[in-house]
Amino acid sequence: MNKKTEKKLHTFSIPEVKPEGWLKRQLEIQMQGLTGRLYDIWDSVGSYSGWLGGTGENWERAPYYLDGLLPLSYYLEDEEHWKTACRFVEWTLGSQDEEGNFGPIASKEDYWSRFVMLKVLIQYYEIKKDGRVLEFFDRYFQYLYNKIPKVPMKQWSSARIGDLLYCIQWYCEQEAKGYIHDVSAKYDISSLVELLREQALDWVDIFLDFPFTRPAGYYYNWNKEYSHFAWEDYHDTMKYHANHIVNVTMGFKYPAMLSYFFDDMDYKAASLAGLANAEKYHGVASGAINGDEHLSGNNPSQGLELCSVVEYMFSLQTMLEAFGLPCFADKMERLAYNALPATITEDFMAHQYLQQANQVLVSKAERSWFNNNEESNMFGLEPNFGCCTANMHQGWPKFVKSLWYRGDESQVVSMVFAPCRLETEAEGRKICIREETEYPFREKITYHVEQASHDNLEFKIRIPQWCGSYKIYKNGKCVKEEKIREKTGDVITVTRGIHTGDILEAEFSMEIEKSYWFHNSMAVERGPLVYALDIKERWEAVKEVAGIRDYEVYPDSGWNYALEKNPSFEMSTDCVGSVPFSKEHPPIRLKTKGRRLPSWKLEANSAGTLPDSPIRPDGAEEEISLIPYGCTKLRVTQFPWYQNGDK
């Protein structure tokens, strides 16, 4: 094995990028909500956790939770929650046995949950530079080298080996930087990676020759699987792990991780093929991939899991580092600014297991899910299953780490846009850049260089794929401009040399555009935001657990509208308030006209199958409003459409 690929880009460490503006407010809401309360109210991650030596849940839930809680408490300088996270870290570091394995005794033979805790420890090391973490990794990798030839990885562990390879690659980076001095001579890390590839679910093959071009329900009958086969047989009888939605979105990173260790194929092409195939056959307008536990096609009334949204975001971050392609940043923004806020309440006190792109009723009821239960699209503490309750917390904190990248020692790249501050060093000298913006709601981004003295530093920014024209200013003077550009993502050099007091500004044209989806349905977009019908919502609390309410949400206005093929819009804007993705005060509203479709009704308690467009609607046009998808909890996003004059 010859190590093939060096990273095209490098994320900065957690202490180097800090949230500001509306993004920091979003993190504060998260901490005031379930993230800050979960340890006290939910036994799965509380003081009885197996990851604190207790008798409680001992698998993935506490590591999932810490993967968000630890960086979030650091960003917010929240000492109480930082201490809570560190209790788990200290217990974990102290749990390693003589063989190198670690974690709760009751789940000691499980591999998968340990991968997640390794990711937590990476973040902890970035913040504290605690050398015990590196020694811990070395001993655990030695354990794996000795163990997995005799007890191979299977099921979840096999499907998610990409996350372990991420941790191994990180460890190799620390070794290359000279931070590791007493590496064990009892195993060879290259040989370990070879063993892991042999035992991994082959996502490269799946992505290149994609076998799941229809919903899982077309191929498999879940009730028959459940009643006839044992759990350990599911992967053979229905390729359970290969079409499980969270495995798929985690698996997106697998080719990128292999590219660091092998040079036997084009892993970038495999990554791009995986995304393209998943989007083609199972994608929806929010940027997410449908999977109501398993891949479920393009119908916007099918569900998509919250875990898959945050894991897809993290996979994109790792792929962006590996290959440097700006399209991964476009996809990350689309998820973060649409699918992520839409599936968690504004106060971060309840979430859905499944969201729908066309979601017109939230209730406990039978729906056409592949194998999720009747509570799956309710908002609450633990709808359907608790994995999302534990795992949703990583979304926004890890997004902060996705904003800035380093190309080499003389490059900084503003790749994903949100208000933040970069504090780092280049060529031994300090750099402090404050990024001021209300993006994605506004077109303008301003970079205030608060400290720098670099004549040769290359300052680069991404030009989004959706952007048709832009202007870049330095200290009030236009230095870059494209008035009509091909809509492909690019990374351009704004300036060589930045100094204290410089002000750099980017203005992107955000035109209202249309995209086409399932049954030729139409979605409305502007910049990275997707827009959805503003349905009047009536929330009803149906139960309360540990002070947390579960809700059903009913429509108090019509939802079954079609849009005219070439609609005109009246846009109004408001400030980005204390709740960035607010239903009552959305930062942008688009008014247009539509026609009701009486024949488009509820089916199986969801919006019925979309009629093929164009359609011939009855009735007069009515004024309707669209607001950002992330501000909605009931919505129609993919509309049937008509042409004026058709009858």
N, C-alpha and C positions, 0 to 999 in steps of 0.2 A: 504494500500500500504506500503510495506516494501522496503526501499531503498536497492537494491541488490548488484550492482557491484561498486566497487571502480576502478578507472582508473588503468590499468596495467602500463601505461606510462603517463608521463606528458610532454607536450611541455614546453620549456623555454619561458619566456616572450620576446617580440620583442626586447627590449634593450640588451638582453643577447646573441643573435646570430646575427653576422654581416657578410654580404657578402664580399668576397674578390675575387681576381683573375678574371677569365673569367665570373663568376656569377655577380660580381659587374659591370663589363663592360656591361653585358646584361641588367642590371637594368638602367645603364646610357643611353644606347641606347633607352630603353623604355621611359625614362623621356624626352629625346631629341625629341622623336617622339610624337605620338598622346596623350600619357598620360599627357605630359607636356603642350600640346597645346589645349587640348579639351575644357577647360573652356573658352578660348577666341574665339573659332571658331565654337562651336556647341551649339546651343541654349538650347538643352535638359539638359545640365549640366552647363550652363553659369549663368551670373549674374541675369537673369530673372527667374531662377529656382524657382519652388514652394517651394523648400527646403531652399530658402533664403527669403521667403515671397513674391516672385514675382508671375507673372501671367503665367509663363511657365510650362513645364512638371512637374507634381507633384506626380508621381507614383514611379517607381523603379529605374529610370535611374541615378539620382544623388546619391542615396545610393549605387548602384552598382559601380559607378565611384569612390566614396570615399573609398570603400572597398579595392581598390588598390592604389589610390593616397595617402591616408594618410600614410600607412606603407612605401610606396616607397619614399615619401619625407623625412620621418624620416631616413631611411637607407642611403640616399644620402646626408643628412644634407642640404637639399634644403629649405632654409628659405622661399623663395617666395611661393613655392607650399604648404609648411606646413601651412603658413598663410591662403592660399586659403582653404585648407581642414578644418582648424579650424573655418573659417567663417561659414561653414555649421554646424559644431559641435555646435558652440555657439548658432546659430539660433535654432537648434533642441532642445538643452537643455532649451532654453527660450520659446519654443512653447508649453510646457506641460500645459494642462488645469487643472481645479480643479478636474475633474474626473480621471485624470492620462493619458488621451490620448494625442497624440502629432502629430506634422507634419503639412503639408499644409491643410488648411481648405477644399479645393476643393476635397481632397481625404481622408477626416477624417474618413470615414466609412470603409476604406480599412485596412485590417490587414497585408497582405503579405509584402507590401513595408516597413512597420515598422520593420519587422523581420530583413531585410537587414541593416537598420540603427542601430538596436541594435548591430549587429555584428561590425559595424564601431565603435560604442562607446566602445565596449570591447577592440578593438585595441587601441583606444585613452586612455582608462584607464590604460592599460598595460604600456603605455609610460609616462603618466602624473600623474597617481595615483590620479586623480581628484575625490574626494568623491561625487561630485554632480551626477556622473554617477550611483553610487549605489543607491542613493535616487531616481533617475529618474527611474531605473529599478523597484524598489519596488512599486512606484506609478503606473507604467504602468501595472505590473502584477496584482495589485489590481483592476485596470480598467478592465482588461480582465476577472478576476474572476467574476466581477459584470455584464459584458456585454455579454459574449458569451453564457450564458444560454438563453438569450433573442434574440440575433443576432448571430447564430452559424457561425462558419467558413465554407466556401465552396470554390469551384473552386480552384484558385491558393493557397489560404491560407490553405485550407484543405490538398492539395497535399504536401505542403512545411512546415508542422508543425514541422518536424524534425529540421529545422533551428531555430524555436522558442524554442524547447526543448534544443537545444545546448546552447542558451542564458540563459535559466532558470537554466540549470545544472551549467553553469559558475557562475551565481549569487549565487547558493547554495554553490559552492566552496569558494567564497569570505566570505560568512557567516560562513562557517566552520573554516576558517582561522582567524575569529575574526575581519574582516574588516568592518562588518556591525553591528551597535549597536542599532539603532532605527528602527527595522523592524516593519512594520505595523501589528497590531493585528487584522485587519479587514478582513483578508482572510488567507486561509491555502494553502500553495504552493503545498502540496500533492494533495489537492482537485482540484486545478487548473490543475495539470498534468493529473488527472483522466478525467476531462472534455475534455481536449485536445485530449487524446487518443480516447475518444468516437466520437469526431468530425473529426479525421484525416482520410485521405485516408489510408486504411490498407495495407501498403507496406509489412508488415510481411507476410500476407496471400498471396499477389501477388508473393512475392519472393519464398515462399515455394511451391506454386502450380501455377507455372508460366503460364499464359494464352496466352501469345503473342509469339508463337513459329514460326510465319511467319511475314513477313512485314505487316505493318498496312494496306497497300493497298489490301492485300488479304481479310481482314475482312470488310473494310469500303471503300465506295466511297465518297471521299472528296467533289466532286462537288455536289453530291446529298445531302450530309449533309449540305453544305453551302447554298444551294438554298431552302431546305425544312424546316430547323430547326433554331430556335433562338440560340444565343450563350449560354444562360443559360441551354439549353437542351443537349448540346454536350456531357457532361459527361455521361448522361444516354444513348444517342443514339449510341455513338461510344467509350465510355470509354476514352474520350479525354485526361483527366489528367493522367490516369493510364498508357498510352503508349506515352505520350509526353516526348521526349528525355531528356530535362533539368529536368523535374520533376523526371524522373527515376534516373538520376545521383545524384540529390539532395536527393532523397528518399533512396539511399544506406545507408545514415547515420541514418535513422529512427530507425532500430532495435538497433543500438548501443546506441542511446539516450534513448530508452525505458529501456535498461538494467540497467541504473542508478537508475531507479525508481520502477521497477517491477521485481519480481522473479518467474513469473508464466510460463516461458518457456526458451528454449535455444536460446537466441537472437544472440549469435555468429553464431550458425548454420544457422539462418535466413539470417544473413549478407552474409555468405559464399555462401548460395544457391542463393541469389539475384545476386551476381557477376557472379557465374558460369552459371546461366541460361541466363543472359544478354549476356555474352561472347559467349556462345554456339550458340545462335540463332541470334545474331546481332553484334558480335565482329569482328574486323579486326586486321591486324598485328600491327598497330601502338599502340595498347592497348586501343583504344577508342571504343565506342559503336556507331554503325550507327543509325542515326535518322535525316531524312531530314524533320523535325519538329517532326515526330513520328517514332517510332522504324521501321527500314526499312530493316532488314535482313542482311545477311553476304556478299552480293555482294559488292566487293571493288569499284564498280562504283557508288554506292549509296553515299549519303552525310552524313556527321556527323557535328554537330553544334559546333562552337567554345565555346559558353556558356557551353555546356555539358562537354567539356574538362576541363575547369577551375573548374566547380562545382564538377566534378568527383574527381579531385585532392584534393579539400577541404574535400569532404566526406571521402576519404581515410585517410586523416590526422586525422579526428575525430575517425574513426574506429580503426586506429593504436593506438591512445590513449586508447580507450575503451578496446580493446582486446589484444593488444601487439603482433599481428601476423606479422612476417616479410614479409609475402606475400603481405600485403598492401603497404609496402615500395617498393617492386619490381614493383608493378603496378603503383605506383606514379612516379617512375623514368621513366618507359616506356612512360607514358603520357608526362611528362615534357620534355624529351629528344627527343621525336619524334613528337607527334601530336601537341604540343603547338607551337614550333617554325615554323612548316611547314605551318601554316595557317595565319601567320603574316609576312609582308615583313621585310627584314633584317634591314631596318631603322625604323621599327615600325610606319610607316606612312600610312599603309593600311592593311586591314585584309579581310578575307573571312567570310561569314556567314557559308558556308558549305565547308569542304574539302573532298576530295576523296582519298582513299588509292591508287587506280589506277586513277590518274588524268592526262589526256593527252591533255586536252584543257580547258582553262579558258576563258569563253566568255558569253555574254548575249545571251542566247538561251534556247529553250525548252529542259528540261531534265526530267528524270524519277523520279523527286522528288514527294513525297506524296502530300505536299501542300505548297511548297516554290516557289518563283517566278524565273524569267529568269536570274536575276542578282546574284543569291545566291552564285555561286562559283567565282564571280569576286572579285578582290582585290580593296578595296576602303574605303571611309569614312563610308558609311552606306548601304552596300549591303543588299537587301531584307528587313531588319528590324533593328532598332537601338539598340536592347537589347545587342548584342555582342559588338557594339561600346562602350557601357557603361560598360559592365561586364568583358571584356577581361583583364582588368588591374590588377585583383587580382592574376593572375596565378603565375608570377615569385615572387612577394613580399611574398605571403603566402607560396610559396615553401621554401623560406629562413627559415621560422618558422618551417618547417617540418624536418629540417636536424638533430637536436639533441633532445634527450629526457632524462628525469630523471626517473629512476625506483623508487628509494626511496632516502632518503637523502644521502645515501652512494653509489649511482650508477649514472654514466653518460653513455649514450648510443649513439654512432654515428650510426644512423639508415639509413639515406639517405645521399648520398655522393655528395659533391660539395665543392669548396673552400670557407672557411668561418673562423670565429673566434668565439669561445665560451668564454664568460666572465661571470662567475657566482660565487656563493658561495656554499660550502658544509661544513656542520658542523661548520659554522661560519667563515670559512677561504676562501680566494679568490682563484679562479681557472681561469686560462687563457690558452686556448689551441687553437693554430692556425692550421687549417686543410689545407694543401697545396696539390693540386692535379689538374690534367687536366682530371680527370674522368668527363664524361663517355667515353672520347676519348682515355684515357690511363688507364692502369691496376693498377697503383701505387697510394697509398694515404699515406701521411706523416703527422703525428701529432706532432707538436712541443709544448711541455709543457713549456710555457713561465713563468708561475707562478703557483706553487702548493706546498703544504707540507702536504700530506695526506697519511698516512701509510695504511689506511683501505679502501680508495676509490676504488670501483670496476669500472674499465674502460672496457666497452663492445662495441663490434661492430657487425653489421649484416654481415653475409656471404650471398651474393646474391644467389637466387635460381638457376641462370644459371651457377654458378661457380662450376667447376669440381675439382679444386685443388687450394690451397692457401698457403701462408706463412705469418706469422706475426713475426715481429722483434721488440725487445726492446733494444735500445741503441746498435744496430748492431748485436745482438745475436738473432737467431731464437728461439722463445718461443712457437710457435704453427705452426703446419703444417699438412695438409691432402693432400696426393698425388692423391688419387682416392676417391672421395666422392659421395654419393648419392645426386642428385641435388634437394635438398629441402632447403628452406630458414631456416637459423638458426641465433640465436644471441649468441655469445660466449664471455666469459670473457677473455680479453687479459692480464690483470694484476690486481693485488690488490695492491694498493699503487702507487701514481705518485708524482713526485717531480720536481721542477724547473730544466730545462735542459734535462729532459728525451725526447727521440725521439722514437716514435712508428711508425712502418711502416706496411702497409698491401699491399700484392701483390696478385691480383686475376688473375687466368688464364682466358683470354678472347679468347675462341676458336670460330671459325666461324662455325655456326650451321644452321640447316634448321628447319622450322616449316611449318605445313600444314593447309590450310584454305579452303575457298569456292571452290567447284569443284576440290578438291585435289590440289589446287594451292600451290606453294612453296614460302616462304619468307626466306630471308637471314638475319641472326642476328649475332651480336657479342657483348657480354656483354649486356647492356641495350639498345643498339642501333639496330634499324632495318635499313636495307640498301635498296636503291631504285635505279632504272635505272637513270643515269645521262643524261637527255634529254636536248638538246640545246634549250634554251628558247628565244623567241622574245616577248618583252613587248611592248604593244601599249596603250598609254593613250587615253581614249575615252571621258572623261569629267573631269572638275575640279570644285570643290565646296569648297569655303572658303580656297582656296590655296591647297586643298588636291585632288590629282588625283585618278580617278578610272581607273583600268587597265584590259585589256584582255591579255592573255598570250598564244602564239601559239608555237607549236613544230617545230623546224627547224632541227630536226633529227628524225630518226625512233624510234618508241616506241613499236611496236608489236613483241616483242622478247619472245622466250621461252628459258629456261635454261636447260642444261644437268642435269640429276638426281643427279649426284655426281660431281658437278663442282669443278674445282681447281681454286684457287684465288691467284693472286699476289697482296700483300698488300703494299701500300706506305703510309707514314705518313708525315704530315706537322705540323708546330706549330699551336696552337690555337691562331688565330689572333685577331685583334680588333673587328671583327664580328665573334663571336664564331661559329654560324651556317651559314657559308659562302658557297654560291654556287660556286663562282670562286676559292676559296681556302679552300676546305673542309679539316678538320684535318686528315681524313682517306679516302683513295680511294681503292676500290677492283676492280681489273681487272680480267675478266673472258671471257668466250665465250658463245655465244648464236646464235640462228637461228631465222630468221624472219618468221612470220606467216602471209602470205598475206590474208588469210581468216579471220583473227582477225582484224576487222575494227571498225570504229566509228558506234555506234548506239545511236540515240537520243542525239547526240553531246557529247557522253562519250565513253570511251573504251567499246567495245561490251562485251557481256557476255563471261566470260572465258570458253574456251573449257575444257572439263574434261580431266585431266591428268591421265596417260601418253598420249602424242600425238605423231603423226608421221609427223614431219615437213619436208618441202622441203627446198632446198637451202643449201649453205655451211655455216659453222660456221664463225661468225665474232667476233672480239674482242669488248667487251662492258665494260663500267665502272659502278660501283655502288658506291654511296656516301651515307652518313647518311640521312635518311628520313627527318630529321629536316632541312637539307640544301637545300631541293628541293621545287619547287613550281609546276613543272610538274614532273610526276613520274609514273613508274610502280613498285609496291611493291610486289604484289602477282602474281607470274609468272606461266604460264603453263610450263610443263617440259617434257622432252623426255629422252630416253635412247639411248646412242650411239650404233649403230648397227641396230636400228629399221629403217625401210624404209617404 
